[in-house]
C-alpha cells in the first residue's frame, strides 16, 4: 500500500498569506496525485488532479506541483473561505487509492 | 452534474448489520465507477470499496469479507451492505462518483457502532 504523509499537520496563517502544504508518498505515484478541500460538516471537494490540473470552478490561487514522491499544494493568498482541511490522494494503482492524513489550515 | 444522497446510517451494536443506500440523480450509477469512502469522527478519509464495469468490486482490507457493495440500475442506487460491524467501523460514509478522481460526493451518513 502506498502511504501518503502530509505536513504540517496544522498550518496557522492569516488571510492574505501564502500557504504551502506538502504531501510525500512512500513510493513514486507518477502524476496521479490529487488534492481535496474539506470544510466542517461538508463532503470533500476536488481541487487539483494529476498534480497540477485545477478541477472545474477552482480559483487560480490554488496550484499544485511536484513529481514522483514529493508534491505541494500552494494557496497564493488565503481567502477567509480557504481555512479548511486539505487531503492529498494517489491514484497510481487505480482502482485502489489512498489518502494522506490531512493538513488543517487555520486562522492565526 | 448530478447529486448523491446517502441514507441508512444509525446506531448499531457490535456484530450487527446495516445497509446503506445512495440514491443518484442526474446520471446513472450503472455507467459510472462508484465508491464508498468513510471518515471516522475527527479523522481522515479512508477508501472503502468500488464497483465498476460489469459489477467488478474491490474492498479495503479493513472491510473485506464483511462489506458488500452493489448497485441497482432500476432504482439508480448504490448500496453498501455492512455485516459483523465493529466499533472501529464508526464513521460518516460518503458515496462518491469517480471520474479518475472523486469528483461528486454525497453529504454522507453517520454509522455509529456501539453497545
Interface residues (C-beta under 8 A of the other chain):
Chain A: X34 X36 X42 X43 X44 X45 X46 X49 X50 X55 X87 X89 X91 X95 X96 X97 X98 X99 X100 X101 X102
Chain B: X33 X44 X45 X46 X47 X50 X52 X58 X94 X98 X100 X101 X102 X103 X105 X106 X107 X108
